[in-house]
Amino acid sequence: MATERNGRGHRAYRRKAQHLRNKQLPCAWCGHPIDYTLPPNNPLAFTADHTQPLATGGHLYNQELQPMHRKCNATKGATTPPTLRPAG
């Protein structure tokens, strides 16, 4: 599925990703700290993951992002975490 990458959406994504980088939060997938000084191609480097994957209808703009290690983001792929519901 091709994703339209207009300038407005891409800039919004980059701006939100930089905001996450500045917060220095741990990985949303594994919970371990992220070394924000690593080069972008390192498996433990920071990436900004879409809470709703682009492959399942997410957009570059108006989208919530979460910090992840590059390898955790690759492992997660285009899935969303399961929603826990109360028993009963």
DAURSUL-V126153 format. One record per residue. N is the residue number from 0. RES is the residue in one small letter. D_CENTER is the distance of its C-alpha to the mean C-alpha in whole Angstrom. Layout:
BEGIN
N,RES,D_CENTER
N,RES,D_CENTER
END
This chain:
BEGIN
0,m,19
1,a,19
2,t,16
3,e,18
4,r,17
5,n,19
6,g,19
7,r,18
8,g,15
9,h,14
10,r,15
11,a,13
12,y,10
13,r,11
14,r,13
15,k,10
16,a,8
17,q,12
18,h,12
19,l,10
20,r,11
21,n,14
22,k,14
23,q,14
24,l,12
25,p,12
26,c,9
27,a,9
28,w,10
29,c,13
30,g,14
31,h,15
32,p,15
33,i,13
34,d,15
35,y,14
36,t,17
37,l,17
38,p,17
39,p,14
40,n,15
41,n,16
42,p,14
43,l,14
44,a,12
45,f,9
46,t,6
47,a,3
48,d,1
49,h,4
50,t,7
51,q,9
52,p,9
53,l,11
54,a,13
55,t,14
56,g,15
57,g,12
58,h,12
59,l,11
60,y,13
61,n,13
62,q,10
63,e,8
64,l,5
65,q,5
66,p,5
67,m,6
68,h,9
69,r,9
70,k,11
71,c,10
72,n,7
73,a,10
74,t,12
75,k,10
76,g,10
77,a,11
78,t,12
79,t,11
80,p,13
81,p,16
82,t,18
83,l,21
84,r,24
85,p,27
86,a,30
87,g,33
END
